[in-house]
């Protein structure tokens, strides 16, 4: 699977319904190495009845080294489905940006646009598996149901994002339903916006497809600003100003309809 350019916006959603399939959408080679290592441990060494589905891409870009995941919490997060990649410098406003697969690179660029143009700090998170995050959330809910006398068990995604301020925006190469799976397990009361590639599959350049499906850096930045406006943090006029600056046409046809 390779997201929008190969008309695969749905495979991770399909595999979310397979109980013994462990699925990941990594961005970097060190993530892939850690996932494969864990798969070998579980499937061969421990003889667990599971198998792995991993979507990797052929877009050429420089990958960080394994040393960038030296933090044990980052290594744990790769396998659990979420870890903090970078923290935005202190600014007037703050958002949390989640990126999956190659769209992570657009998220990183969007964070830079938000800081440079709108005085918004963005913490960038790697979401390696929304499916695993959902399963963890479901298990936490089930445990809490069966143990009413005990403190509520907090999901992994809530424990990580609950430490951070601002609305949350998730962006992937897949259908919005993929990232929307974790909505119920996020910190209560937090605005959550999802960008995805719902619509008919197409063939074109990555740049044009990402604009068409509204998942490129400009759409990520505008979505983050809209979330801040919805939270009353910034004037709504800022969103329109950003759309004009980045050339986003409000009359553009919806990718769901064309």
C-alpha positions in Angstrom: 0.0 0.0 0.0 1.2 3.5 -0.7 -1.7 5.8 0.0 -3.3 8.2 -2.4 -1.0 7.6 -5.4 -1.8 3.9 -5.5 -5.5 4.2 -4.6 -4.9 2.6 -1.2 -6.7 4.7 1.3 -8.5 1.8 2.9 -6.2 -1.1 3.6 -5.3 -0.2 7.2 -9.1 0.2 7.9 -9.7 -3.3 6.5 -6.9 -4.8 8.6 -8.2 -3.1 11.7 -11.0 -5.7 11.5 -8.5 -8.6 11.6 -7.8 -9.4 15.3 -4.3 -11.0 14.8 -3.0 -8.5 12.2 -0.6 -5.9 13.6 -0.4 -3.0 11.1 1.9 0.0 10.9 2.4 3.0 8.6 6.0 4.0 9.3 7.8 7.1 7.9 11.4 6.4 8.7 13.8 3.4 8.2 14.6 3.2 11.9 10.8 2.8 12.6 10.7 0.0 10.1 13.7 -1.7 11.7 12.1 -1.6 15.1 8.8 -2.9 13.8 10.4 -5.8 11.9 12.5 -6.7 14.9 9.4 -6.7 17.1 7.6 -8.8 14.5 10.4 -11.4 14.5 10.4 -11.5 18.3 6.6 -12.1 18.5 6.1 -14.3 15.5 9.2 -16.5 15.6 10.8 -16.3 19.1 7.5 -16.2 21.1 5.4 -18.1 18.4 2.5 -15.7 18.8 -0.4 -16.2 16.4 0.0 -12.8 14.8 1.2 -11.4 11.5 2.2 -7.9 10.4 1.0 -5.5 7.7 3.3 -2.6 6.9 2.8 0.1 4.3 6.1 1.6 3.1 6.6 4.2 0.4 9.1 4.8 -2.5 9.3 8.6 -2.1 13.0 9.6 -1.9 14.1 11.6 1.2 16.8 11.6 3.8 16.0 9.5 6.8 17.2 10.2 10.4 19.3 7.5 12.0 18.4 5.0 14.7 20.1 7.3 17.2 17.1 9.6 16.8 15.0 6.9 18.5 17.5 6.4 21.4 14.9 7.7 23.9 13.2 4.5 25.4 9.9 6.3 25.3 10.3 6.9 21.5 11.2 3.3 20.9 8.2 2.2 22.9 6.0 4.7 21.0 7.0 3.4 17.6 5.5 0.0 18.6 2.5 1.4 20.5 1.7 3.7 17.7 2.6 7.2 18.8 5.7 9.2 19.9 6.8 12.8 20.0 9.1 13.6 17.1 9.7 17.3 17.8 8.5 20.1 20.1 7.8 23.5 18.9 9.5 26.5 20.5 7.5 28.6 22.9 5.0 30.9 21.1 1.7 32.5 21.8 -0.4 29.5 20.6 0.3 25.8 20.4 -1.1 22.8 18.4 -0.5 19.1 18.3 0.2 17.7 14.8 0.1 14.0 14.1 1.5 12.6 10.9 1.5 9.1 9.4 3.5 7.7 6.5 5.0 10.1 4.0 2.4 12.8 4.9 4.5 13.2 8.1 6.9 15.3 6.0 4.1 17.6 5.0 3.2 17.9 8.7 6.8 18.8 9.6 6.7 21.6 6.9 3.3 22.7 8.2 4.8 23.1 11.7 7.4 25.4 10.2 4.8 27.5 8.4 2.7 27.9 11.5 5.8 29.1 13.5 7.1 31.5 10.8 3.8 33.0 9.6 1.3 32.8 12.5 3.3 32.6 15.7 1.9 29.1 16.5 4.1 26.4 18.0 3.5 22.9 16.8 4.5 19.7 18.5 4.9 17.1 15.8 4.0 13.5 16.6 4.7 10.3 14.7 1.6 8.1 14.5 3.0 4.8 13.3 -0.3 2.9 13.9 -3.7 4.3 14.5 -5.0 0.7 14.6 -2.8 -0.2 17.5 -3.7 3.0 19.3 -7.4 2.1 18.9 -6.9 -1.4 20.2 -5.1 -0.1 23.2 -8.0 2.3 23.8 -10.6 -0.4 23.5 -8.7 -2.6 26.0 -8.5 0.3 28.5 -12.2 0.9 28.2 -13.0 -2.8 28.7 -10.7 -3.1 31.7 -12.3 0.0 33.3 -15.8 -1.5 32.7 -14.8 -4.7 34.4 -13.1 -3.0 37.3 -15.5 -0.3 38.4 -14.0 0.0 41.8 -10.5 0.8 40.4 -9.3 4.1 38.9 -10.0 4.4 35.2 -7.3 3.0 33.0 -6.0 5.7 30.7 -5.3 4.9 27.0 -1.8 5.3 25.6 -2.8 8.1 23.3 -4.6 10.0 26.0 -1.6 9.7 28.4 0.8 11.2 25.8 -1.4 13.9 24.3 -2.9 14.8 27.6 0.5 16.2 28.6 0.3 18.8 25.8 -1.8 21.8 25.1 -3.8 22.9 22.0 -6.1 21.3 19.5 -5.0 18.1 17.7 -4.7 17.6 13.9 -4.0 14.2 12.4 -2.9 13.8 8.7 -2.5 10.6 6.7 -2.4 9.3 3.2 -5.4 7.2 4.0 -9.1 7.7 4.5 -10.2 10.0 7.3 -11.8 7.0 9.1 -8.2 5.6 9.7 -7.1 8.4 12.0 -10.6 9.1 13.3 -10.5 5.7 15.1 -8.8 7.2 18.1 -11.2 10.1 18.6 -12.9 8.4 21.6 -9.6 7.9 23.4 -8.2 11.4 23.2 -8.1 13.8 26.2 -11.7 14.9 26.9 -12.8 18.3 25.5 -9.9 18.6 23.0 -10.6 19.6 19.4 -9.6 16.9 17.0 -9.4 17.5 13.2 -8.6 14.7 10.7 -7.2 15.1 7.2 -7.3 12.1 4.8 -7.7 11.0 1.2 -11.4 10.2 0.9 -12.5 10.1 -2.7 -11.8 8.4 -6.0 -8.2 7.1 -6.5 -6.2 9.1 -9.0 -2.8 9.2 -10.7 -0.8 12.5 -10.8 2.2 14.1 -9.1 2.4 13.8 -5.4 2.2 17.6 -5.1 -1.0 17.8 -7.1 -2.6 14.8 -5.4 -1.9 16.1 -1.9 -3.5 19.4 -2.8 -6.5 17.6 -4.4 -7.0 15.4 -1.4 -6.3 18.4 1.0 -3.5 16.8 3.0 -0.5 18.9 2.0 1.4 21.3 4.3 -0.8 24.2 3.5 -4.0 22.3 4.3 -2.4 21.0 7.5 -1.5 24.6 8.5 -4.9 26.0 7.7 -6.7 23.1 9.5 -4.6 23.8 12.6 -5.5 27.5 12.4 -9.2 26.6 12.0 -9.0 24.4 15.1 -7.4 27.3 17.1 -10.2 29.6 15.8 -12.8 27.1 16.8 -11.3 27.0 20.3 -11.5 30.8 20.4 -7.7 31.2 20.5 -7.4 33.3 17.3 -9.8 35.3 15.1 -11.5 33.4 12.4 -10.2 36.0 9.9 -6.7 34.5 10.3 -7.9 31.3 8.7 -9.1 33.2 5.6 -5.8 35.1 5.5 -3.9 31.9 5.6 -6.0 30.4 2.8 -5.2 33.4 0.6 -1.6 33.3 1.5 -1.3 29.6 0.5 -3.5 29.7 -2.6 -6.3 27.6 -1.2 -9.4 28.1 -3.3 -12.6 28.0 -1.1 -14.5 27.1 -4.3 -12.3 24.0 -5.0 -14.4 20.9 -5.7 -14.5 18.4 -2.9 -12.4 15.3 -3.5 -15.4 13.3 -2.2 -17.4 14.5 -5.2 -15.0 14.4 -8.2 
